Amino acid sequence: MGGIVSESRDRELIRCVLMRVRECGPVSKVLLVTDGLASYAKQALHVFREPLRTGKRGRPRLVLPGGVMVARIKKRYQRRRVVEVVRKVVRGTEAAVHSRIEQTQRSAVALLNTA
């Protein structure tokens, strides 16, 4: 894989990281689980798009492949302790995300986790 270093976690950093992920192979089966920063999901939906060629003239529409799934996990803190974890599927269905986790983790318990 690879890594990117930056002083701040901004849009350019996130886009560079996701471009590295895209370069690793086909994105039709990507499950991206991010922390609460909304930029990850927005940039993933932008970076993973592919052209939909119809044979007509002009620039083809950019669409997201059907297998791309994006989920977000937000942790809520009180007094420096995690009191709540909110899991939200941004792209795809919750059943499909859990199914993909079970296929790749070989675990009966399919929980979204960023660790």
C-alpha positions as CSV (number, residue, x, y, z in Angstrom):
1,M,0.0,0.0,0.0
2,G,1.5,3.3,1.0
3,G,1.0,6.4,3.1
4,I,0.8,10.1,3.0
5,V,2.1,12.6,5.6
6,S,0.6,16.0,6.2
7,E,0.6,18.6,9.0
8,S,-3.2,18.8,8.8
9,R,-6.0,16.4,7.9
10,D,-7.6,18.3,4.9
11,R,-9.2,17.5,1.6
12,E,-6.0,17.2,-0.3
13,L,-4.6,14.7,2.2
14,I,-7.7,12.6,2.1
15,R,-7.9,12.7,-1.7
16,C,-4.3,11.5,-2.0
17,V,-4.9,8.6,0.4
18,L,-8.0,7.5,-1.5
19,M,-6.1,7.8,-4.8
20,R,-3.6,5.4,-3.4
21,V,-6.4,3.0,-2.5
22,R,-7.8,3.3,-6.0
23,E,-4.4,2.6,-7.6
24,C,-4.2,-0.8,-5.8
25,G,-6.9,-2.4,-7.9
26,P,-10.5,-2.4,-9.0
27,V,-12.8,-0.4,-6.8
28,S,-15.9,-2.3,-7.5
29,K,-15.5,-4.2,-4.2
30,V,-14.3,-1.5,-1.9
31,L,-15.7,-1.1,1.7
32,L,-14.4,2.1,3.2
33,V,-15.0,2.6,6.9
34,T,-14.0,6.0,8.2
35,D,-14.1,8.0,11.4
36,G,-16.5,10.9,11.9
37,L,-14.8,13.3,9.5
38,A,-17.3,13.9,6.6
39,S,-14.6,14.6,4.1
40,Y,-13.6,11.0,3.8
41,A,-17.1,9.9,2.6
42,K,-17.4,12.9,0.3
43,Q,-14.0,12.4,-1.3
44,A,-14.5,8.6,-1.6
45,L,-17.7,9.2,-3.5
46,H,-15.8,11.6,-5.8
47,V,-12.5,9.6,-6.2
48,F,-14.1,6.2,-6.9
49,R,-16.3,7.3,-9.7
50,E,-15.9,5.7,-13.1
51,P,-17.0,6.8,-16.6
52,L,-20.3,5.4,-17.9
53,R,-19.7,5.0,-21.6
54,T,-22.9,5.0,-23.7
55,G,-21.4,5.4,-27.2
56,K,-22.7,9.0,-27.5
57,R,-20.5,12.0,-28.2
58,G,-19.1,14.1,-25.4
59,R,-17.8,13.4,-21.9
60,P,-19.3,10.3,-20.3
61,R,-21.1,10.6,-17.0
62,L,-19.2,9.6,-13.9
63,V,-21.0,7.1,-11.8
64,L,-20.0,5.1,-8.7
65,P,-19.7,1.3,-9.3
66,G,-22.3,-0.8,-7.6
67,G,-20.0,-2.6,-5.2
68,V,-18.5,0.6,-3.6
69,M,-19.7,0.9,0.1
70,V,-18.8,3.7,2.5
71,A,-19.6,3.6,6.2
72,R,-18.9,6.1,9.0
73,I,-18.3,5.7,12.7
74,K,-18.7,8.6,15.1
75,K,-17.6,8.3,18.7
76,R,-19.1,10.6,21.3
77,Y,-17.0,11.5,24.3
78,Q,-17.8,12.7,27.8
79,R,-15.0,13.4,30.2
80,R,-12.4,11.9,27.9
81,R,-14.3,8.6,27.7
82,V,-16.3,7.1,24.8
83,V,-20.0,7.0,25.8
84,E,-21.6,6.3,22.5
85,V,-20.5,4.9,19.1
86,V,-22.8,5.7,16.1
87,R,-22.4,3.5,13.0
88,K,-23.9,4.8,9.8
89,V,-23.8,3.4,6.3
90,V,-23.3,6.3,3.8
91,R,-23.3,4.3,0.6
92,G,-24.8,0.8,0.2
93,T,-27.1,-1.1,2.5
94,E,-26.4,-2.2,6.0
95,A,-27.0,-5.8,5.2
96,A,-24.5,-5.7,2.3
97,V,-21.9,-4.0,4.5
98,H,-22.3,-6.7,7.2
99,S,-22.1,-9.4,4.6
100,R,-18.9,-8.0,3.1
101,I,-17.3,-7.8,6.6
102,E,-18.3,-11.4,7.4
103,Q,-16.8,-12.5,4.0
104,T,-13.5,-10.8,4.6
105,Q,-13.1,-11.2,8.4
106,R,-14.5,-14.7,8.6
107,S,-16.4,-13.7,11.7
108,A,-20.0,-14.3,12.6
109,V,-20.1,-10.9,14.4
110,A,-20.0,-8.2,11.7
111,L,-19.4,-4.8,13.4
112,L,-18.2,-1.7,11.8
113,N,-14.9,-0.6,13.3
114,T,-12.2,1.8,12.4
115,A,-9.4,0.1,14.4
